[in-house]
Amino acid sequence: MTASTPERWATKAGVILAVAGSAVGLGNFLRFPTQAALYGGGAFMVPYFCAFLLLGMPLMWCEWALGRRGGSLGRHSLPGIYLALTGRRWARYLGVLGIYIPFVILVYYTYIQSWTLGFSVFSILGRFRGVAEREAMEAALLGYLGIGEGPLSVPGWGLLFLGITLALNFWVIYRGVSAGIERLSRIAMPLLFVMAIVLMVRVLTLRGVGVATVGQGLDFLWRPDFGKLRDASVWLAAAGQIFFTLSLGLGAIITYSSYVRPDEDIALKGLTSASLNEFCEVILGASIAIPAAVVFFGAVETTAIAQGGSFNLGFMAMPVILQQMPLGGLLGLVWFLLLFFAGVTSSVSLMQPMVAFLHDEFGWSRRRATVGLFGMTAAYLAPVVLLNKYGFLDEMDFWACNMFLVLGALVEVIVFVFLLGIERGWEELTRGASIRLPVLFRYTLQYVTPLYLLILLVSWTWQQALPKLWLEGVDPVARPVVIASRLLMLVVLAAMLLAVRTAFRRPQPPTTHSLGPHLEEDEEHVR
Amino acid sequence: MSVEAVVMMGLSWAAIFALTAFCLTRLVTRR
């Protein structure tokens, strides 16, 4: 990877599968069906599709356009892209969100990903055999995490699977954009679709088992309760789901799209990657876990499972369900490998922004940047693993996924609409497009999307962040750990701000093109 | 399955299928 031969995606399908892989994650198969089940069933799709059109797609296109333009200026991470696009020195500090948020999520996401790898091995080894209650499965999960005793409490196994997961992720990143990420996506994404279809067919053809029929399972998920649409929290939940499922606000898609060629059709590619994600979520994701849970546990207990959250469904209910089917061990392997593949295609997208930052702005080689990121991740993982039972991981997840993402997206839209300029931004988005984007989306991006994000940010701050900030409902024993988790997040943020400051004070590596419209006049200042 | 559930599921699936088919067709035919 040098400035004279910039990295590029090798194929059209490669970048689409990579972006779709970034978007398709555990949430498609666990979070979406639980949210839909809790927030109005089929009626949830009304605010869901509204959010897709008014928030999801405009932001997706905004990220692709920012990325391609940044890439054409030789920049692949948000600090450099914002600086190059706006020509304003302070904008690079806004861009720190594009390396900070992916890094924080990466740390705990790889840990959770390693559970899916471990559970896939345990499934085929039959370690869940005989565990017929969700409560017993919960004990098994806690035992695996070293929090209690259970059938999976084998010392060292958790660390072994974490090591394998980290090794795979970092090997892919070390190989580079085309030979690593693209090759992984071209293998993992088709496999993921096949595994999801196998499980969907298995669930939809269940006959004569459990306490309910598959039809009742689908009815549980899809029967609309339109009365819930009067509840603002349903609209917020749908907007949140669209946000998480499309991996928006992270900077990951911006980094990925910075490796496309300047004349590529990003309008169609953005829409295709989003549609593949929606296919995985609405069609495949909704047809596996929740319908199966209703068949085996009934509607009342499935509601309790959904209220318990995604992990409850994925790691406690599903192993119990799958082992009651013929070839249950094999189906368990397929289920957890599906989650693992969904996870690994997402986690590599969380790594690339930091590797790109270290390469572009510090001139580090890919090997050095990969080793550097590995060191940072391993160091941060230590407290995550050791203090998980006190809520260290949950605290990171709450702030990163609820607040930082929305903040990151709001900054992206502001940069796109007001600093780059909507005229130039729209021109960038539509250049080379084979589909004609309705001009309505331009006005949506200009007015509706920022307002939507602002409403999300304010309402989540009011409803969730403020009570969380004052440690409401936190066990007094866990409070020091929760505070430590926050302090560490702040220290990491400060370190990254310092890194951004340092990076742009040192002589910059040559870019492949000019630095951009505003920057040339400001270039002397910057350097 | 109730009629309302069938309608909501059918509409949602149809929308996603149509969008995905449109995108993939455009990608293939543009080559």
Interface residues (C-beta under 8 A of the other chain):
Chain A: K12 I16 G41 G42 A43 M45 F49 G215 Q216 L218 D219 L221 W222 R223 P224 D265 L268 L271 T272 S275 L276 E278 F279 V282 I283 S434 I435
Chain B: M1 S2 E4 A5 V6 V7 M8 M9 L11 S12 W13 A15 I16 F17 L19 T20 F22 C23 L24 R26 L27 R30
